[in-house]
């Protein structure tokens, strides 16, 4: 890294509440912040991958909302928030009474974002940068928000998620209609209308469904 992630995040984000999960505060980018306006070349210059952790994506907001409204999903259980990004879903799980929460993301910048956001919300969360896809897990529930945006990545995930499900791990995902969501192999739990940034998405509201793997 060419710059300190914690200092950069504090300087280039604001403390905001996602529209669909107002109970949680996150360090997020807005249209008023420089991070939003930086070009790809500028991000490369400072050693910053695309800052997915700086936005509350619709799938994550929907999933976090479901977790908070249905704490029995995670209460007293070991939970993995896969591809955690900002840590929104992991924080929701901690608030809902999970016995242990592990947030996972291979983007090295997410560790600082999750640490800052967890502290802001009084949540105790462990973090790993390890690529967990294909691994056996010692958890009870896997949560994943907005992960079916790429064909190859989604294909790997679906195979792994089904392996986990066969080992009695519950897998629950939030998805706002991404192209590679395997709907035919999922069971819907709830659907929300989630407010999002039109600059990131193709609308100001995304229909977001929380699904569980059959």
Phi, psi and omega in degrees: 000142183264352179214162182281119184302316182299312180297320181295316181297316180296327182277338189240012176226168173238157178277109188231161174251125177301139185306323186269351182224066186292349178288346187243135176252136182226152171279103186234155174278149173227171180296345180272352184260151183300326182305321181298326189266352184292139178280167178300323180295320179294321178296319178296323182297323180265004177074033183250117173295168176311124190278068179297334180292347186269006183225146176266095184289154186301317181299319178292320178297316179297317181293317178298320178299316180296317181298316180293324181279341180229067185299340179298341177298323187238344186303125179075007185248163175271125190235137170249127170259103185275138183055056193295328182064244181288345185091008184306309184291322177298318179296318177301318180296318178297317179295331182275003172098020177300144179290324178207137180236126174245123175261133183233135176196135182279348175288117184297340179286339184292333181301315179294319180297315180295318180299314179295315183290322178296316180297321181297330183254008179064032183257139177262114186222132171271160185223144172221141173267001184292142174282107187269351186301128180093350182273151169286146184234145173258067178224169178257329184222135171247129177246141179210122180254125172058061184245000186256045185264348183231135186301308185293317179297315180297321180298316177296318182295314183301316179300314181294315181300322178290325175297318178296318181297322179293341177262023174067025172264126180283132182240118183235131185232152173248129184217130181262039178085031177294155189297330190249022175287124184279068188301329182291349181245015184236160176244123181287141177254318180195155177234135180239160167255111188251126177289133181222172177279127180295335179290335178267322184248183181265009179201174179268349178224134179242127172290117189237127181249138171263125185239156167236145178290135182295000000 
